Every structure is written in structure tokens, then in C-alpha cells.
């Protein structure tokens, strides 16, 4: 095992190369150094005939990855630097390197899979999750929008994607499997044996990887989110945020009223600009390619710190922790850009 200065551990055993996220004190929030090192390692292994497959996992008992390093992004912007733009450029280059890897990339998810961590997982080719995982794109809580290709992978879920994008609500591994956001459910207690099976195999083409995993899978408990599908479609199938919130407020079915009240309360705490942008991206993303989705996300990222609500959201929730963000109600620049998108 090789320990790097970039909060990663690197292993190579038989046909398997392993990248271990090793920043447990920060729940593996992705630093710029981690992002660049992951990309470089994935690219280096492309030309290594001794590596047939790549495994990405976590060294934290609580999380696969809690997302991007938002404190770093905040401090970069506040210091007058534009390093936050370099961060997003590097992050998207990393995602592209993983997604286009000639070697199959497997990811093991055990704990929180949030924001940038969710995007990292979705870029991998085979996703395996334990019952301990919790998935979320929580960006609207800090005045941002779901990025890292969520415009693509959440929009494929239609109204459910809108619900997840606007609220940032967490879902379980059962929900993720139900929605096809992961490929396999493996009990956490089987992870070590599964990893050993990978590392002991001399043949790690995709067929044999799937065959190995099949020996360890189990059926999870029922998806809780599946119980709310009718309500999600009723309310989050509407085309603007005001109508969605009004619909939730006027839910008449007593079976759904507790749930809709909770969801409405969540939405009312979110940034108006972030909600409107997230909804627009989810609706448009349904007709866009992955590359189109990522291009518009990058365009919005570069102007969001100046015109969006993320700096205020991070201040209120992470820096000062007063939990009293002063959200904008309108922003002419963002309204203009969103209007140009169609």
C-alpha cells in the first residue's frame, strides 16, 4: 500500500488497482489535491497491463464521500482568488477520466454518498452499496444547484429527480437500487470478503467482476421512497417552484399530508434562486446529452459565486453557523441566463 500526501491510499494486488479515499476527519470531502490525484492515478493505470480493473472505496466508517470541499471554495472566493474555478475544472476532468476509463471502475459505497461524492460514484462503471449508505444531492441547502452531472443522472428519474434536486432529501440504498442509481446491494458485513475476492482474481473483465459480486448480493428492505411515488409525481410534475409549493400545501390525501408538510417545510428553507435553477436544469436535462448537461453546469459554476446564493449559504451553515441565510429573491444575470436556455 502506498500512502500519498493527497489523502489517498493506493494499492495494487494482482489485477486490481485500488484507490482509497483517506480523509475521514472530513468525511472524505474532496480536496483539490484528492481530485487531481484520483484523476492522475486512473489515467496512469490505463497504460498498465497489470491492472485490469480499478476499485474506489473509502477508509471512513461513516462515509464514502460527503461531497466537495465547500469550505475551501468559500475561502478561495472570499480571498479574491479564482482557485474555486480551477477546482471545478479539475473535478470535471476527474469525472471524465473515470467515466472514459478503459479499465472497469468499481465503487464500493458504505455510508454517506453526498454531492460531489454522489457524482464521483455515478461516474464509475459498477456501483455496489451496502445497507448503510445514504444518498443525497444537498446543494440547495447551501444556495447552490446539484452539479457533477446531476443535471443528467437525476433528470433521468423525471419527477423523482426534481424532488431530489430541489429538496436535497437523503434516500437509502434500497431507494437507490429501486431507482437504478446503484447496480448491486451487498451487506456491509460482506464487503471485506468481496474486496478479497476482487484482489485475488486473475481475471477482472466486466463479466467476471459481475460474477464475483453476484456471490455476495442480497435483497434490501423495501424502498421507502417507492411509497411516496404517487405524491411525488402529483406535486413535482409541475413546472415552476411556486406551483410545486402551493400543491404540497394543498395536499388533501391524509396518507400523504405528513410527508408533504415535511417536504414543504424543507423547500421553504431553500434559496429561491437555487430552487428555480435546479428545476430548470432538471427539466432541460431530460433532453440533453451527458456532455451538454456538464457544459451548462460548468458555465453556471463559474458565475454562481458572484451571482448565486452559495457564499451566503456556506457562511450561514458552515462558517458562522447561525443557520439564518439571507437569500436573494431575484438575480437579473441568472434570470437572463436561465431564460436563454429555453
Long-range contacts (C-beta under 8 A, 24 or more apart in sequence): 4-37, 5-33, 6-31, 6-33, 6-34, 6-36, 6-37, 7-31, 7-33, 7-34, 8-34, 8-37, 8-38, 8-41, 9-59, 10-41, 11-199, 12-50, 12-51, 13-199, 13-200, 14-199, 14-200, 14-201, 14-202, 15-50, 15-51, 15-52, 15-53, 15-201, 15-202, 15-203, 15-204, 16-51, 16-52, 16-53, 16-54, 16-55, 16-198, 16-199, 16-201, 16-204, 17-41, 17-45, 17-48, 17-51, 17-53, 17-54, 17-55, 17-103, 18-54, 18-55, 18-56, 18-57, 18-199, 19-54, 19-55, 19-56, 19-57, 20-56, 20-57, 20-58, 20-59, 21-56, 21-57, 21-58, 21-59, 21-60, 21-64, 21-65, 22-59, 23-60, 24-59, 24-60, 24-61, 24-62, 24-63, 26-66, 26-69, 27-60, 27-62, 27-63, 27-65, 27-66, 27-112, 28-58, 28-59, 28-60, 28-63, 28-64, 28-65, 28-66, 28-117, 29-65, 29-66, 29-67, 29-68, 29-69, 29-70, 29-116, 30-65, 30-67, 30-68, 30-69, 30-91, 30-116, 30-117, 30-120, 31-69, 31-72, 32-69, 32-72, 32-83, 32-86, 32-87, 32-90, 35-87, 35-90, 35-91, 35-94, 36-90, 36-94, 38-94, 38-98, 39-90, 39-93, 39-94, 39-97, 39-98, 42-94, 42-97, 42-98, 42-101, 42-105, 43-97, 45-103, 46-101, 46-102, 46-103, 51-103, 52-103, 52-104, 52-203, 52-204, 52-205, 53-103, 53-104, 53-105, 53-106, 53-198, 53-204, 53-205, 53-209, 54-101, 54-103, 54-104, 54-105, 54-106, 55-105, 55-106, 55-107, 55-108, 55-195, 55-198, 56-98, 56-105, 56-106, 56-107, 56-108, 56-120, 56-124, 57-107, 57-108, 57-110, 57-195, 58-108, 58-110, 58-111, 60-111, 61-111, 62-111, 62-112, 63-111, 63-112, 63-113, 63-114, 63-117, 64-107, 64-108, 64-109, 64-110, 64-111, 64-112, 64-113, 64-117, 64-121, 64-133, 65-112, 65-113, 65-114, 65-116, 65-117, 65-120, 65-121, 66-112, 66-114, 66-115, 66-117, 67-114, 67-115, 67-116, 67-117, 67-118, 67-138, 68-115, 68-116, 70-142, 70-310, 70-314, 70-318, 71-314, 71-318, 71-319, 73-305, 73-310, 73-314, 74-310, 74-311, 74-314, 74-315, 74-318, 74-319, 77-305, 77-311, 78-311, 84-305, 85-301, 85-302, 88-147, 88-298, 88-301, 88-302, 89-298, 91-116, 91-148, 92-148, 92-294, 92-298, 94-120, 95-119, 95-120, 95-123, 95-148, 95-149, 95-294, 96-123, 98-123, 98-124, 99-123, 101-125, 104-204, 104-205, 104-206, 104-209, 106-198, 106-209, 108-191, 108-194, 108-195, 109-133, 109-173, 109-182, 110-188, 110-191, 112-136, 114-138, 115-139, 115-146, 115-148, 116-148, 118-148, 118-150, 119-147, 119-148, 119-149, 119-150, 120-148, 121-182, 122-148, 122-149, 122-153, 122-181, 123-149, 125-206, 126-183, 126-184, 126-206, 126-209, 126-210, 126-213, 127-181, 127-182, 127-183, 127-184, 128-182, 128-183, 128-184, 128-185, 128-186, 128-194, 128-213, 129-173, 129-176, 129-177, 129-182, 129-184, 129-185, 129-186, 130-173, 130-185, 130-186, 130-187, 130-188, 130-191, 131-172, 131-173, 131-174, 131-185, 131-187, 131-188, 131-220, 131-221, 132-173, 132-188, 133-172, 133-173, 133-176, 134-170, 134-171, 134-172, 134-173, 135-170, 135-171, 135-172, 135-173, 135-175, 135-176, 135-181, 136-164, 136-168, 136-169, 136-170, 136-171, 137-164, 137-165, 137-168, 138-168, 138-170, 139-168, 139-274, 139-278, 140-165, 140-166, 140-167, 140-168, 140-270, 140-271, 140-274, 140-275, 140-278, 141-168, 141-269, 141-270, 141-313, 141-317, 142-310, 142-313, 142-314, 142-317, 142-318, 143-271, 143-273, 143-274, 143-308, 143-309, 143-310, 143-311, 143-312, 143-313, 143-314, 143-325, 143-327, 144-274, 144-304, 144-308, 144-309, 144-310, 144-313, 145-274, 145-277, 145-278, 145-281, 145-297, 145-300, 145-304, 145-308, 146-278, 146-281, 147-297, 147-300, 147-301, 148-297, 149-290, 149-293, 149-294, 149-297, 151-281, 151-282, 151-284, 151-285, 151-288, 151-293, 151-294, 151-296, 151-297, 152-285, 152-288, 152-289, 152-290, 152-293, 152-294, 153-181, 154-282, 154-285, 155-281, 155-282, 155-283, 155-284, 155-285, 155-286, 155-288, 155-293, 156-286, 158-237, 158-286, 159-232, 159-233, 159-236, 159-237, 160-225, 160-229, 160-232, 160-236, 161-282, 162-236, 162-237, 162-279, 162-282, 162-283, 163-232, 163-235, 163-236, 163-263, 165-278, 165-279, 165-281, 165-282, 166-236, 166-241, 166-244, 166-267, 166-270, 166-275, 166-278, 166-279, 167-263, 167-266, 167-267, 167-270, 168-266, 168-270, 169-263, 169-266, 171-225, 172-220, 172-223, 172-224, 172-225, 173-220, 174-220, 174-221, 174-222, 174-223, 174-224, 175-223, 175-224, 175-225, 175-226, 177-220, 177-223, 178-223, 178-225, 178-226, 179-223, 179-225, 184-213, 184-217, 185-217, 185-218, 185-219, 185-220, 186-213, 186-216, 186-217, 186-218, 187-216, 187-218, 190-216, 190-218, 228-256, 228-259, 230-256, 231-256, 231-259, 231-260, 235-260, 235-263, 239-279, 239-283, 240-276, 240-279, 241-267, 241-272, 241-275, 241-276, 241-279, 244-279, 271-308, 271-309, 271-313, 271-325, 271-327, 271-328, 272-327, 272-328, 272-329, 272-330, 273-308, 273-309, 273-327, 273-328, 273-329, 273-330, 273-331, 273-334, 274-308, 274-309, 274-310, 274-313, 276-338, 277-308, 277-334, 277-338, 280-338, 280-341, 284-341, 284-342, 296-341, 299-337, 300-337, 303-333, 303-334, 303-337, 307-331, 307-333, 307-334, 308-334
